[in-house]
Amino acid sequence: MLVGVEYAPVNFSDILVARGLYPLHPELPSVIGNEGAGRVLEIGAGVSNVRVGDRVTLPMGSFTWRERMVVNADGLVALPAGADPRQLAMLTINPPTAHLLLETYVQLQSDDWIVINAANSAIARWIISFARRKGVRTLGLVRRAEAMSAAREAGCELVLLDDDNAPAKIAGALGEKRLQLALDAVSGEATSRLARLLGPRGTLVSYAAESFATMTISPFDVIFNDLTVRGFSLGNPDFAAQIPGAIMQAAEMVASGEVAIPVAETYRLEEIGAAISHQARGGKVLLKVGDQVQRARP
């Protein structure tokens, strides 16, 4: 199946691939890009799940920073026709990650609390949105005071600066309520602060490391609270069967207006250097690859 790429994000995971720090190691020289959306331009014999002109998400890790792609049609489905293609281009990684983080490690109940750091990020919006659907409440930590309003707007019920005062402030706000799940996207000292927020037998899940710093955590928090520390990778084959359903649920949330990820800037493909520099400064950055013209159906 031939697909014309419309939009492709510049993600943190893409930068890790470029720096050789990701499990995916393409043979150089190589295009990279882990997700995106585009129009079906041609289909092969026997393909019935999509038609020419349908918009689809591109398979994760399929090197999407290019104008045309030949991909296997298996597992692909047509996305909502009226949804914003920029939003649809961001469905392959963050929504399934958010869904699986909430469903895999702790059996969360309605009115439970979770804590996340980098609470103003794009993936945090998906975590908060999926949590809200479960009746789960979100406590968000951010590294800059000016990011607090974005975390609140995303739906965090309590937002604090991610500093050494946070654990005491949270204890005062939640009273005897203890957190059972902490989701770490930062690493370094931020991991230690999350661990201090967890109650007995709580679970901390590391799924990103924006600081690139070595994870630190007090052994006494682990020992005396019997904490569990886990790592999450969307590329784990155990998760493969759950990803398509999470993407389609997210597509419906986008189409209905329930979720919209703020886009800081959109760059043309030939402006990739500026796009990468912008991504390093923060904010969601997209590549606008092309305006595809639908071909006649074969």
Secondary structure, DSSP 8 states (H G I E B T S, - for coil): -EEEEEEEEE-HHHHHHHTT-SS----SS----S--EEEEEE--TT--SS-TT-EEE--TTS--SSSEEE---TT-----TTS-HHHHTT-SSHHHHHHHHHHHS----TT-EEEESSTTSHHHHHHHHHHHHTT-EEEEEESSGGGHHHHHHHT-SEEEESSTTHHHHHHHHHTT--EEEEEESS-THHHHHHHHHEEEEEEEEE---TT-------HHHHHHHT-EEEE--TT-GGGGGGHHHHHHHHHHHHHHTS------EEEEGGGHHHHHHHHHHSS-EEEE----------
